[in-house]
Amino acid sequence: MLRSAARKKYLACMLLASFLISVLVGCSPAGGRANVKKTAAGSTRVITDCTGRQVRIPVHVKRIACLYAFTGHAVVMLGRGDDVVAINTGLSRDVLLNKVCAGIGEKPVPFSDSSLNIEELLKTRPDLVFISGETGRNRAETMKLNKFKIPYLVIDFNSIEEQKRAVQVIGDALGVPEKARRYNEYYQSCIDRVQKVVSKIPEEKRVRVYHSVNEATRTDPPGSLGADWMEKAGVVNVSVGHELRLVEGKNFAGLEQILLWNPDVIIVNEPGVADYIRHNPQWAPLKAVKDGKVYQMPIGISRWGHPGGIETPLAVLWTAKTVYPQYFSDLDVKSEARRFYKEFYNYSVSGEMLNQILAGKGMRRLKNKQG
């Protein structure tokens, strides 16, 4: 009888232990084995996008739609460019990207002018779609994807940390988290190198800079990626802290306001804008124009320092070197760029192309010359 009671007690303990193990496994973190689910279409898992949405995607994503240019730059960097089946218009204009990943600019474009052509997208049979935060906030557009049950991840960022997180989300979704981590480590190392120097520059000696984004009077608002990386570069971004005019999600300063700011330096990331500012009589009174300190930022895979650019760490190095040459005499931006493209894109940039990249010339096709 005692033996029987002991046996019952033993069995009860074993059942309890089995139950506890099953509970613990069921509570394992997202992305773990417990998160993998087999369906008729194959194994799936859950990924959390930049907005906190939990999305079930295939374990092995084979067909990728990059409907936000930044995601195309990131996907190619992470070694999955050959799996891109659809793009947005901007990716066809990036000269270096199309050399690194031949043919990407010729993929179908089911997204242009902020509108998704769902019929064209369906023809590409994507396993996963990447969209921007702007598109993700547009219910009319996301309803198109939801209607056909197409998995999509919203990629959105407004700071350095958020941009690094965005790259990690893409890397995790595509099964290459280590490659994403390596980029983020390099990104942080660039910030740290510059901060180590500029943190010693007194506030009153910091250079006041105006950053032109795409158009001459479009600029960085507070709480933007541009505001963040320029602060890390040790400069005073003159537009931050001032009221700007918001037009379709973009921020603009009036020329009168820019004249009042009277920046020491102007940097621009769109080809042609620097020449416009240098030669327009309305901009002539500015100190930066008078002193010949209006600079075109480099253009490589993307426009360095652009709100949706992948080369933000290089933009920090370039800006620090350009604005504070006396503090960064040992920084060779050309060598840094060459190393970046080799390490992260496995592409050896020629000396001639490297000069074009740094000059920001000939690296971005005109809108009417896509392909």
C-alpha positions in Angstrom: 0.0 0.0 0.0 2.8 2.3 0.9 4.5 1.4 -2.4 1.3 2.2 -4.3 1.0 5.6 -2.6 4.6 6.4 -3.4 4.1 5.5 -7.0 1.0 7.7 -7.3 3.0 10.6 -5.7 5.8 10.0 -8.2 3.5 10.1 -11.2 1.8 13.2 -9.9 5.2 15.0 -9.6 6.1 13.9 -13.2 2.9 15.2 -14.6 3.4 18.5 -12.8 6.9 18.8 -14.1 5.8 18.1 -17.7 3.1 20.8 -17.3 5.6 23.4 -16.0 8.1 22.6 -18.8 5.4 23.1 -21.5 4.4 26.4 -19.9 7.9 27.7 -19.9 8.6 26.7 -23.5 5.3 28.3 -24.6 6.5 31.6 -23.0 9.9 31.6 -24.8 10.8 34.9 -26.5 9.6 35.8 -30.0 11.8 34.5 -32.7 12.6 31.3 -30.8 11.6 27.7 -31.7 8.3 28.0 -29.9 7.4 30.9 -32.2 7.6 28.7 -35.3 4.3 27.5 -36.6 3.6 25.1 -39.4 0.8 25.9 -41.8 -0.4 24.6 -45.2 1.8 27.2 -46.8 4.9 26.2 -44.8 6.6 27.2 -41.5 6.1 30.7 -40.2 7.3 32.8 -37.3 6.5 36.2 -35.7 8.5 39.3 -36.2 7.9 42.7 -34.5 8.2 45.6 -36.8 9.2 49.2 -36.0 5.7 50.2 -34.9 5.4 47.2 -32.5 3.1 45.2 -34.8 3.6 41.5 -34.5 3.5 40.0 -38.0 3.6 36.3 -39.0 6.0 35.8 -41.9 7.5 32.7 -43.6 10.5 31.3 -41.8 12.4 31.4 -45.1 11.5 34.6 -46.9 12.4 34.1 -50.6 10.6 36.9 -52.4 11.0 40.4 -51.1 9.2 43.6 -52.1 11.0 46.8 -51.1 8.5 49.6 -51.4 10.6 52.0 -49.2 14.0 52.9 -50.7 15.8 52.5 -47.4 14.7 48.9 -47.2 16.2 48.2 -50.6 19.5 49.7 -49.6 19.4 47.6 -46.4 18.3 44.3 -48.1 21.2 44.5 -50.6 23.6 45.3 -47.8 22.4 42.2 -45.9 23.1 40.0 -48.9 19.6 39.4 -50.1 19.4 41.8 -53.1 18.9 38.9 -55.6 15.6 38.0 -53.8 14.1 41.4 -54.4 11.1 41.1 -56.7 9.5 44.6 -56.5 10.9 48.1 -55.7 9.8 51.7 -55.3 10.8 54.3 -58.0 13.8 55.7 -56.1 15.8 52.5 -56.2 16.1 52.7 -60.0 17.8 56.0 -59.6 20.7 55.0 -57.4 23.7 54.4 -59.6 26.0 52.6 -57.1 23.2 50.4 -55.9 22.5 49.2 -59.4 26.2 48.4 -59.9 26.4 46.4 -56.6 23.1 44.6 -57.3 22.7 44.4 -61.1 19.2 44.4 -62.3 17.5 45.7 -59.1 16.5 48.9 -60.8 14.6 46.9 -63.5 12.3 45.1 -61.1 8.6 45.9 -61.2 7.6 49.2 -59.5 4.1 48.6 -57.9 4.5 51.7 -55.7 4.9 55.3 -56.8 3.7 58.7 -55.7 2.8 57.2 -52.3 0.2 54.9 -53.9 0.3 51.1 -54.0 -0.8 49.3 -57.2 -1.9 46.1 -55.5 -2.6 44.3 -58.8 1.0 44.8 -59.9 2.3 43.8 -56.5 0.4 40.6 -56.6 2.0 39.7 -59.9 5.4 39.6 -58.1 4.2 37.1 -55.5 6.1 38.5 -52.6 6.6 36.5 -49.4 7.2 39.8 -47.5 6.7 43.5 -48.2 8.6 46.3 -46.5 6.9 49.7 -46.4 7.7 53.1 -44.8 6.1 54.6 -41.7 4.3 57.1 -43.9 2.7 54.3 -45.9 2.0 52.3 -42.7 0.1 55.3 -41.4 -2.1 55.5 -44.5 -5.0 53.2 -43.8 -6.1 53.2 -47.4 -2.8 51.7 -48.5 -2.5 49.1 -45.7 -6.0 48.0 -46.3 -4.9 46.9 -49.8 -2.2 44.6 -48.3 -4.5 43.4 -45.5 -7.3 42.5 -48.0 -5.0 40.0 -49.8 -3.3 38.9 -46.5 0.2 39.9 -47.7 2.6 40.0 -44.8 4.2 43.5 -44.5 6.6 45.1 -42.0 6.6 48.9 -41.4 10.1 50.2 -41.3 10.2 53.6 -39.6 12.8 55.7 -37.7 13.5 59.2 -36.5 16.7 58.8 -34.6 20.0 57.0 -34.7 18.9 54.3 -32.3 15.6 53.8 -34.2 17.5 53.5 -37.5 19.8 50.8 -36.1 16.7 49.0 -34.7 15.2 49.2 -38.2 18.2 47.5 -39.8 18.0 44.8 -37.1 14.3 44.2 -37.8 15.1 43.7 -41.5 18.0 41.5 -40.7 16.0 39.4 -38.3 13.1 39.0 -40.8 15.5 37.9 -43.5 17.4 35.4 -41.3 20.7 37.4 -41.3 20.7 39.0 -37.8 24.5 38.9 -37.5 25.0 41.0 -40.6 22.6 43.6 -39.3 24.5 43.6 -35.9 27.8 44.1 -37.7 26.5 47.2 -39.5 25.1 48.6 -36.2 28.4 48.0 -34.4 30.2 50.0 -37.1 27.5 52.7 -37.0 28.1 53.1 -33.2 31.8 53.0 -33.6 31.6 56.0 -36.0 29.5 57.9 -33.5 31.9 57.1 -30.7 35.0 58.2 -32.6 33.5 61.6 -33.5 32.0 62.2 -30.1 35.3 61.5 -28.4 36.7 64.6 -30.2 33.7 67.0 -30.5 32.7 66.6 -26.9 35.8 68.6 -26.0 34.8 71.6 -28.3 33.2 74.4 -26.2 29.6 75.2 -27.1 30.5 78.8 -28.2 33.1 77.4 -30.7 30.7 75.0 -32.4 29.9 75.7 -36.0 26.4 76.6 -37.0 25.2 74.5 -39.9 22.1 74.6 -42.2 21.2 71.2 -43.7 19.2 71.3 -46.9 17.2 68.1 -47.5 16.3 67.5 -51.1 15.1 71.1 -51.7 16.9 74.3 -50.8 14.5 75.3 -48.0 13.5 71.9 -46.8 15.4 71.0 -43.6 15.5 69.0 -40.3 12.8 69.4 -37.6 13.5 68.5 -34.0 13.1 64.8 -33.2 14.4 63.8 -36.7 17.2 61.6 -37.8 19.0 64.6 -39.3 18.7 66.5 -36.0 20.2 63.5 -34.2 23.2 62.7 -36.4 24.2 66.4 -36.8 24.2 66.7 -33.0 26.5 63.7 -32.9 28.7 65.3 -35.5 29.2 68.2 -33.0 27.6 71.0 -35.0 24.7 73.3 -34.2 21.8 72.6 -36.5 20.3 76.0 -36.9 16.8 74.7 -37.9 16.3 72.6 -34.7 14.3 74.5 -32.1 12.6 76.8 -34.6 9.1 76.6 -36.1 9.0 75.1 -39.6 6.3 74.9 -42.2 4.9 71.4 -42.5 3.9 70.4 -46.1 2.8 66.8 -46.8 5.0 65.5 -44.0 8.1 67.5 -45.0 9.5 70.5 -43.1 10.4 73.8 -44.7 12.0 77.0 -43.5 11.3 80.4 -45.2 14.3 82.1 -46.9 13.8 85.0 -44.6 14.3 82.7 -41.6 17.4 81.2 -43.1 18.8 84.7 -43.6 18.2 85.4 -39.9 19.9 82.2 -38.9 22.9 83.2 -41.1 24.7 79.8 -40.8 28.5 79.4 -41.0 28.2 76.3 -43.2 25.5 74.9 -45.5 25.4 71.2 -46.5 23.0 69.8 -49.0 22.2 66.2 -50.1 20.5 66.7 -53.4 22.5 67.3 -56.6 22.2 70.7 -58.0 21.0 72.4 -54.8 24.5 73.6 -53.8 25.0 75.3 -57.1 21.5 76.9 -56.8 22.3 78.3 -53.4 25.8 79.5 -54.5 24.5 81.4 -57.5 21.1 82.7 -56.4 21.3 86.4 -55.5 18.7 85.9 -52.7 21.1 83.6 -50.9 24.1 85.8 -51.4 24.0 87.7 -48.1 24.6 84.5 -46.1 27.9 84.0 -44.4 28.2 80.5 -45.6 27.8 81.6 -49.2 30.2 84.6 -48.8 32.9 82.3 -47.2 32.5 79.6 -49.9 31.2 77.0 -47.4 28.3 75.5 -49.2 29.0 71.8 -49.6 27.4 69.0 -51.6 27.2 65.9 -49.4 28.4 62.6 -50.9 26.1 60.2 -52.7 26.8 56.5 -52.7 24.3 53.7 -52.3 22.0 56.5 -51.0 22.4 60.2 -50.3 24.6 60.5 -47.2 22.7 62.1 -44.3 19.3 61.8 -46.1 16.3 61.0 -43.8 16.2 57.6 -45.5 19.9 57.1 -46.3 21.8 54.0 -45.3 25.2 55.8 -45.0 24.3 57.8 -41.9 27.5 56.7 -40.1 29.6 58.0 -43.0 27.6 61.3 -43.0 28.6 61.8 -39.4 32.3 61.3 -40.3 32.1 63.5 -43.4 30.4 66.3 -41.6 32.8 66.3 -38.7 35.8 66.3 -41.1 34.3 69.0 -43.3 33.3 71.4 -40.5 36.2 70.7 -38.1 39.2 69.8 -40.3 41.6 71.0 -37.6 40.2 68.4 -35.1 40.0 65.5 -37.6 43.3 65.7 -39.6 43.8 62.0 -39.1 40.3 61.0 -40.5 40.4 59.8 -44.1 36.8 59.8 -45.3 37.8 58.4 -48.7 39.4 55.3 -47.0 36.4 55.0 -44.7 34.0 55.0 -47.6 36.1 52.4 -49.6 36.1 50.2 -46.5 32.4 50.6 -45.9 31.3 49.5 -49.4 33.8 46.6 -49.4 32.8 45.4 -45.9 29.0 45.9 -46.1 28.3 45.6 -49.9 31.2 43.4 -50.9 32.0 45.9 -53.6 35.4 47.4 -54.5 34.8 51.0 -55.5 37.2 52.3 -58.1 39.2 55.4 -57.4 37.2 57.3 -60.1 33.8 56.3 -58.7 35.0 57.1 -55.2 35.7 60.6 -56.3 32.3 60.9 -57.8 30.7 59.6 -54.6 32.5 62.1 -52.4 31.7 64.9 -54.9 28.0 63.8 -55.0 28.1 63.9 -58.8 26.7 61.5 -61.3 25.5 59.0 -58.7 21.8 59.6 -58.9 19.8 59.4 -62.1 17.2 62.0 -63.0 13.6 61.1 -62.4 12.9 60.9 -66.2 15.8 58.6 -66.8 15.0 55.6 -64.7 16.0 52.1 -65.3 
